[in-house]
Amino acid sequence: MAGDNKPKSNLRRLIGIACSLISLALLTYIAVSLLTGNGLGFSRFSGSSGKREAAEWVDEFNFDVGRGRVFVSLGNSVAAAGTLGIQVLDAGGNETLRDPFRMSAPAVSALEGRAIAFDIGGSSVRVFTESDVSASVEASGEIISASINRNGWFCVCTQEGGGYRGAVMAYNNKGSGVYRVNVASGYVLSAALSPDNKNLAVLSLTDSGSRITFYSLNSEDADNVFDLPGGLIIDISYLPGGGLLAVSTDSLSVFDRHGASAEIYGFSGRLLRGYAVYDDFIALHLLDYRVGYRGRIVTLSDNGNQIAEIAVDREITSMAAGDGYLAILRGDGPALYDSGLIERPLSVKPGATAGAAHVLVLSGGALLTAGDHSAVVVRAAGDR
C-alpha cells in the first residue's frame, strides 16, 4: 500500500440529501451530479456488456429493496440497490441474490457482469454478480464514490479525518485492500482502476480547477499529474483499450499515465445534459443554451469520431448504453437506438412506463424502465 499527500478527485452520482454531510467534497459531488443530470435519473455509465443470449423476459420486475432505488443491468439479470440492500432478479423475474443491509443514499454501477453498490455518505460497499457477493467492505470514512473495473477490482473514495481531505482505497477482486492514497489537499471526487489492475487514476477538485493523478499500484509516487485550471472534469472512466476518458463541462479528452492527453470532442458551446459509455461508442445529450429542451444526441467512437447525430426537442430524463444500443427515457416514454442512431420501434402499452425515472438496456435490446413503484420491461415491436 502507499500513501501520498497530493490532491485527487472524482465524481459519481447525486444524492438528494446533504443533511449531515458538511464536507465540501460531498457538496461539490452533489453539484456536479446535478450538472450532469445524474440526480434526475441519468445513467451516465451503464456498464452492461451482456452477451446476446436468448431470454424470456417477464413484463414486470418486483423489487423490494426500500427507497431510493437505483438499477443496473447485468446482461440477463437486473440488480437494484435501495435503502434496505441489494437484490438481483433474472430474466424471468426470479430472485437470484439478496443481501440486506442499510444504506441512506444508495448508488450502484456495473461492468462485465459485476456490480458495486455503495452508500454515499455512509460506509457500506458490496461487490456482486447475479448470484454471489464477492466482497463486503465497511469503509473507514464517509464514502464519496466507488467504481469497479472489468476484472472485478474496485476502488472506494472516502472523506477522512486526521488532517486528510480524502482517501482512495483499491481492492482486488476478493475484497482485499492492495493500495491506499491519502489526500492532504484538494478534494477527492472519484477514482478508476485500469483494466489490467496495474494503475489507479484519481480525479480531484483543487482551488484552481480539476486534477487527474495517475499512480502505479507498485509505487508510492504519482506517475503523472494533469491539471485543468479553471475547468471542471466531472467524470473519469477507463476505455477498453486502456485510455482514461475524462468528461468535462465542455469536452471529452483521453489521458494516459505516461503524460499524453488529447481532446477528442468539444461541445461547441452546447450544454452537456447527459452521457452514456459503452464498449464501442459514447453517447452525448447536448442542449442548446437557453432554448428549452432543444438540442441533439450525438454518438462517437472511442477516438472521438462522430458516428451519428439526431435533433431532440423534448426533455430526456434518463439515458443508458449497453449491448450495442442506446436507450433514452422521455416524458412520453422510452426510445431505443443503435450506435448509428437508427431507432428501433418498441411495443409499449399505454401508461406502462408512467412514473419511470430510470432506463436500462437489457440483453437482446430489451429495455427496463423503472421508478419508485414499478420496473417494466419494454421490447422491440414484434418481439415476445
N, C-alpha and C positions, 0 to 999 in steps of 0.2 A: 504494500500500500504506500501511498505517497501523500504528502501534504504540500500546499502551496499557498502563498499569500497574494496571489494575483486575482483580479476580479473575473467573474464569469456569469453568464445569464441566459435565460431562455424562457419561452412561454409554453403553455399548454392549453388550457381550456378555461372558460369563465366560471366563476362561482357567483351565485346570486346573493350571497350573504358575506358581509365583511365584519360581522359582529365583533369577535374578539381578536380578529387578525389585524393588528396595527402595523405590521411590517410594511415598509414602502415597497418591498419586492412583491408582496401579495397584492397590494393595491395597484401596482403597475401591471401585474398579471391580469387583474380584472379589467383594467382599462384597455389593454392590448386585446383581450378576448372580445370585448365589446367592439373594438375597431374592426376585427376580422369577421365578426358575426357569429363567433362560436357560442355566445350567450343566447343566440336566437335559434340554436339548433344546427349550426353548420358543423358538418363532419369534415374537418379540413384534411384529415388523413384517414381514409377508410382502412387501408392495410389488409384488405381481403384479397388474397391471391388464390382463391379456391379453384380447384380443377373443375372442368366442365363435366361433371358426373350427372347422370340422370337422377332425379329425385322427385318424389311426390310430396310437394309442399302442402301443408294444411292451409286453410284460408285465414286462420287467425291464431296467433300465439297468446297464451295467457301466462304472463309473468306476475310473480308476487314477491318483489324484492324491495317493497317500500316506495318511498317518494324519491323524487329527483332522478328518475330512471334515465340511463344513457345506454346505448346499444352499439354493438359491433357485430359484423359478420365473420364467422369462422369457416366460410365456404358453404358447407351443407348444414351448418348449425348457426344459431343466433345466441349471442350472450348479452345479458342485461346486468347492469350494476345499479344498485339503489342503496337507500339508507339502511336496508336490512341485509346487504351482502350481494352475492353474485349467483346467477342461475344461467344454465345453458339448456336450450331446447333443440332437438334435432329437427329435420325437415318435416317429420310427422307430428311435431308438437310435443314429443315425449321428452321428459327431463332426463338429461344425461349427466348433469353436475349441479350441485347446490353447495354453497359454503356460506353459512350465516355468520355475519359479523357486522358491527355498527360502523356506518360512515355518515358524516354530516353533509359533505359536498362530494358525492361520488363522481369519478371520472374513469374512463376506460378507453383503451386503444388496442389494436390488434395488428399482427403481421405474420404471414405464413402459417396461419392456423394456431397461433399462440396469442394470448391476450394478457394485458396487465391492467388491473383495476387498482385504484388508489383513492385515498380520501384527502382532498385538498384542504389544507389547514389542520389535518389530523395526522395519524401515524401509520395507518394500516395499508399494506400492499399485498396483493395476491397476483401470482402469475399462474396461468392455467390454460389448458386445452379444452376441447369439448367434453372430456371425460375425467380430467385429472388436475389437481392443484399441484404444480411442481415446485412452488416456492411461496412461503408465507413469511413476510417480514414486518417488523414493527420498527419504523424509523426513529432515530434519536431526536429529531426535531420536527417541526411542523412542515408537512410536505407542500412544496410549491408545484412540482410536476414530476412526471416519471415517463420513461419510454422503454420500448423493447426492440431488440434487433432481430434479424432474420434467423438467428441461431438460438434464440431464447435467452440471450444475455440481456441484462436490463440495468438501468441506472435510475437513481432517485435523487432529486434535488430537494434540499430542506433548508429551512430557516434555522440557524443555530445561534446559540449564545456564546459566552466566553470570549467576546471580542471579535467573533467572526460574523460576517453578514450572510453567510450561506455556506453550504457544503454540497458536494456531489459524491455519491457512493455508487460504485459499479459492482455488479454481481454477475457471477457466472450462471449457467442455466440450471444449476442445482440450488441457487439461492445463497451461495457463499460469497461474502464480500471479498473482492480482489483488488480494489483500488479506491482511494479516497482523496478528494481535493477539498481543502478548507479555504474559504474565500474571506479575505480581510477587507477588501474594497470592492466597490461595485455591488450589484445585486443579481444573484442567480435567478434566471427565469426558466431555463431548461437545458438539457444535455442529450447527446445521442452517442451511441456506441457504433463503431464501424462494422460492416458485415463480416469482417474477418476477426472480430473480437480483439483487435490489437490497438485501437485508438479511440480516444474519447474527445468529443467536441463539446465545448461548453459555451452557451450564449449568455451574456451578461449585459445589464444596463449600467452604464457608467455616468459620471457627471457630464460628460461631453457627448454621449450618444450610445452606440451599441458596440459590443466587442465579442468576437469569437476567438476562443483559445483552444488550441489542439494539444493533446497530451498523448504520449505513448504509454501504454499500461505497464511497460517495463522500465520507466524512467520517472524520476521525481520532477524533472524540469519540463516546462512547456516547450513544445516543438516550434510553434509559431503563434503569433497573436495578430489578429486583424481588427483594426478599429474603424468604425464608421462615424466620424464626428458629425454631430448634428442630425444623424439619421436614426431610424428605428427599425431594427430587424425584429420581426415578430415571430419567426419560427425557423427551426433548422431540422433537417432530416437527411439521412444518407440515401442516395440513389443506389440502385442495384449494382452499378459499375464502380461504386466506391467514392464518388464525389459527394461533397456535402452541399445540398441545396439550401440556400438561405432566402427566405421570403421577407422582403422589407415592404414598407408602405408605398414604394414607388418602383420596385423592380424585383426580378429574380436573378440570383447570382449563384455560381458554383465555386466552391473553395476546395483546396486540398491541403494536407498538413505540411506539404513541402514549401508552401509560400505562394502558390499560384492561385489566382482568383480571376473571375471574369463575369461580367454582367451578361446574362443570356437573353433577357427580355425586359424592356421597360414598359411601364403602364401608360405612357404618353398623356399625362395629365388626367388620367381617369382614377377613380376611387376603387381600390380593391375591397370588394364586399365579401368574397369568399373564395376558397380554393380547395382542390382535392388532388391527391397524388396517387397514381397507380404505377405499376412497373414500367409501362411503356408510354405513358403520357401524363401530362399535367393539365388540369383544367382550372381556369380562372373565371370569376364573375366580376366584371369591371363595370362600374356605374359612371355615367356622365355626371359631372358635378352640377348640383342644383337643378336637376331635371327629373325629379321624382324617381321612378324605378327604371328609367330608360338607360340602357347600356348594352353590354354584349357578353356572351360566353365565348371564350377562346380556348382551344386545345393546342398544346405544344408537345413536341418531342422533348426528351430529357436534355437535349442540347439547345433548346430554345427556339427551334424552327417551328413556325406556326403550321398546324395541321388543318385547322378549320376555324370558322368564326360564324356566329349567328347573333342577330339582334334580339334583345329581350326588352319588354316594356311592362312587366309585372313583377311584383315582389317575389323573391325567392327566399324561402325560409330555411332551406337545408339543401346540401348537395354532398354527394359521395361518389367515389370511384372504386371499381372493383370488377374482376372477371372480364376486363376489356370494355366495360361500359361506364357511362356517366349518368347518374340519376340526380334529378333535381325535384324539389318539392315546392310547389307554388300554392297560393291560396285556393286555387281551383283544382288542385290535385297534382299527382306526380307525372313526370315525363322521363323517358329513358332514351339515351343516345349512345351511339358508338363513338369511338375517338374522332371520327370524321364528322361528328355532329349530325349524322343521319338519324332521325327519330324513329324509334321502334314503337308501333302502335300498341297501346295497352288496353286490357279489358278491365275496366274499373266500374264496380257497381255504384250507383248514385249514393252519395253520403258515406261510402265505405271508409274514406280517408279523412272524414271531418275530424278536426281536433288534432290531427297529426302535426308533430313538430320536428320529427327526425325522419330521414330516409336512408336506407342501406341498399347496396347491391348484393344479391344472393347469387349462388351458383346458377349457371344457365341463363342469367339475365333477368331473373325474377327480382322484384323489389320487396322491401319491407318498409311500410310507413308506420310510425309509432308515435303515440302521445302518452299522456298521463294514465289513460284508462284502456287503451287498446293498442294492439300491434297486428296489422293486417298485411297479408301477402298480396301483391299485385303481380299478375302475369301478363306476358305478351298476348295480344289478341290471337285467339285460336289455340293457345296452349291450354292444357287441362289444369 
